[in-house]
Amino acid sequence: MDDNLVIALFRHGITEENKRKAYLGWSDSPLSKEESASIRPIKQFYDLHFSSDLARCIHTSRLLFPNKNAICLSEIREMNFGKWEKKTYGQLENRRDYRRWLMDPFSNSPPDGELFSTFQCRVQSGWNKIVNRMFDAGCSRSAVVTHGGVIRLLLSEFAPVQKSFWQWAVPHEIGFELIFEKEALRRGERCILLQEVPITGKVHG
């Protein structure tokens, strides 16, 4: 076990736009008042802390890990939804380009937004920064506060059980610890164990 490294992924808390079920990528939205009051520090210890540079993730990181300064990375932002930011399904359902995107989100992009392949490359770059920082610092446990789409992508790439992007459920109430053999992580291989981390005091629903 001494040769194993842990990277824990936590989704930011529920925002006001999340409550509306609106698309929220590079635009930001504050955590709901109820959410801010319900998130408590978690018990697990991590050597390094990383966060998306968007305010909702930084706020969540401060609530989960008080007195810890997170390293902010723009590479682990959510997908950019372009002109669909902060719009709901009901506001978009009659648009042809939106229906095309729903049919094939991997080949189409929102207007002024990101292609999935661009998002994928960006997140991989951020992941590489996290892994390299861990090896450079000689630490074994890192926490990452990021977004639902980013976590789905990383689980589809690195979880021990292979599932597609959309098969992963990423609730706000739990985190995921990916446990890697050291050399396997260095080579970009899948982790050997995936376990859930309850967020203490978090309200479900």
C-alpha positions in Angstrom: 0.0 0.0 0.0 3.0 2.3 0.5 3.4 2.5 -3.2 -0.2 3.6 -3.8 -1.3 7.2 -4.6 -4.7 8.6 -4.0 -6.5 11.3 -6.0 -9.9 12.3 -4.7 -12.5 14.0 -6.9 -15.2 16.2 -5.3 -18.0 18.0 -7.2 -18.7 21.6 -6.2 -21.8 22.3 -4.1 -25.2 23.0 -5.6 -25.5 26.5 -7.1 -28.5 28.6 -7.8 -28.3 27.8 -11.5 -28.0 24.1 -10.7 -31.3 24.4 -8.9 -32.8 25.8 -12.1 -31.3 22.8 -14.0 -29.6 25.3 -16.3 -26.4 24.7 -18.2 -23.5 26.0 -16.2 -20.0 25.8 -17.7 -17.6 28.7 -17.7 -20.2 31.1 -16.4 -20.5 31.1 -12.6 -23.2 31.0 -10.0 -23.0 31.2 -6.2 -23.7 28.2 -4.1 -27.2 28.2 -2.7 -27.6 29.5 0.8 -28.8 26.1 2.0 -25.8 24.4 0.3 -23.3 26.8 1.9 -24.8 26.1 5.3 -24.8 22.3 4.8 -21.3 21.5 3.6 -19.0 20.5 6.4 -15.2 19.8 6.5 -14.4 16.2 5.6 -12.3 14.0 7.8 -9.9 12.6 5.2 -6.5 14.1 5.1 -4.9 15.2 1.8 -1.4 16.5 1.2 -2.3 18.7 -1.8 -5.5 20.5 -2.7 -6.5 21.5 -6.2 -9.6 23.4 -7.5 -11.1 24.6 -10.7 -10.5 28.4 -10.8 -14.3 29.1 -10.9 -15.7 30.6 -7.8 -18.2 27.8 -7.1 -15.4 25.3 -6.8 -13.1 27.6 -4.8 -15.9 28.3 -2.3 -16.6 24.5 -2.0 -12.9 23.8 -1.5 -12.8 26.3 1.4 -15.8 24.7 3.0 -14.5 21.2 2.7 -10.9 22.0 3.5 -10.7 25.1 5.8 -7.3 26.7 6.2 -6.0 24.9 3.1 -5.0 26.8 0.1 -6.0 25.1 -3.2 -3.9 25.3 -6.3 -6.4 26.7 -8.9 -6.3 25.3 -12.4 -8.3 26.7 -15.3 -7.8 23.3 -17.2 -10.3 21.6 -14.9 -13.2 23.9 -15.5 -16.5 22.5 -16.7 -17.2 22.3 -20.5 -17.9 25.7 -22.0 -21.5 25.8 -23.2 -21.1 29.0 -25.1 -24.4 30.8 -25.9 -26.3 28.1 -24.0 -24.8 29.1 -20.6 -27.5 29.6 -17.9 -30.2 28.4 -20.2 -32.5 25.4 -19.4 -33.8 22.6 -21.6 -37.1 24.4 -21.9 -35.4 27.4 -23.3 -33.4 25.5 -25.9 -35.6 22.5 -26.9 -36.9 24.0 -30.1 -33.5 24.9 -31.5 -32.2 22.7 -34.3 -28.6 23.1 -33.2 -29.5 22.1 -29.6 -31.3 19.0 -30.8 -28.3 18.0 -33.0 -26.1 18.4 -30.0 -28.3 16.2 -27.8 -28.3 13.5 -30.5 -24.5 13.5 -30.7 -22.8 15.7 -28.1 -19.4 14.2 -29.0 -19.4 15.6 -32.5 -21.3 18.8 -32.1 -20.7 21.8 -29.9 -22.8 24.6 -28.5 -22.5 27.9 -30.5 -19.4 29.6 -29.2 -18.8 26.7 -26.9 -16.4 23.7 -26.8 -16.2 20.5 -28.8 -16.0 17.5 -26.5 -12.6 16.7 -27.9 -11.3 20.1 -26.9 -12.8 19.7 -23.4 -11.2 16.3 -23.2 -7.7 17.5 -24.1 -8.0 20.5 -21.7 -9.0 18.3 -18.8 -6.2 15.8 -19.6 -3.7 18.7 -19.4 -5.0 19.6 -16.0 -4.8 16.0 -14.8 -1.2 15.8 -16.0 -0.4 19.0 -13.9 -2.0 17.4 -10.8 -0.1 14.1 -11.3 3.2 15.9 -12.0 2.8 18.1 -9.0 2.2 15.1 -6.8 5.4 13.3 -8.0 7.4 16.5 -7.7 6.2 17.1 -4.2 6.6 13.4 -3.2 3.0 13.4 -1.8 0.6 10.4 -1.8 -2.8 12.0 -1.4 -4.5 14.8 -3.3 -8.0 16.3 -3.3 -9.5 18.0 -6.4 -12.7 20.1 -6.3 -14.1 20.4 -9.8 -17.2 19.9 -11.9 -19.6 17.1 -12.8 -18.5 16.8 -16.4 -14.8 16.8 -15.5 -15.3 14.0 -12.9 -17.3 11.9 -15.4 -14.5 12.3 -17.9 -11.8 11.3 -15.4 -13.8 8.3 -14.2 -14.4 7.1 -17.7 -10.6 7.4 -18.3 -9.2 6.1 -15.0 -11.8 4.1 -13.0 -11.0 0.4 -12.6 -14.4 -0.5 -14.2 -14.8 0.8 -17.7 -18.0 2.8 -18.2 -18.8 5.5 -20.8 -19.0 9.2 -19.9 -22.8 9.3 -19.5 -22.9 6.0 -17.4 -21.3 7.7 -14.5 -23.5 9.4 -11.9 -21.7 12.2 -10.1 -23.9 13.5 -7.3 -22.9 16.5 -5.2 -23.1 14.5 -2.0 -20.1 12.3 -2.4 -16.5 12.3 -3.6 -14.6 9.6 -5.3 -11.1 8.4 -4.3 -9.1 6.8 -7.1 -6.3 4.7 -5.7 -3.4 4.0 -8.1 -0.3 2.0 -8.1 2.5 4.6 -8.3 4.0 3.5 -11.6 0.6 2.8 -13.2 -0.4 6.5 -12.4 2.9 7.6 -14.0 2.1 5.6 -17.1 -1.5 7.0 -17.3 -3.2 3.6 -16.6 -6.4 3.0 -14.7 -6.6 2.9 -10.9 -6.8 -0.3 -9.0 -9.6 0.8 -6.6 -12.4 3.3 -6.6 -14.2 4.2 -3.3 -16.8 6.8 -2.4 -16.1 9.5 0.2 -19.2 10.9 1.9 -19.2 14.6 2.5 -19.8 15.0 6.2 -23.0 16.9 7.0 -24.0 17.2 3.4 -27.8 17.4 2.7 -28.9 14.8 0.2 -31.4 15.5 -2.5 
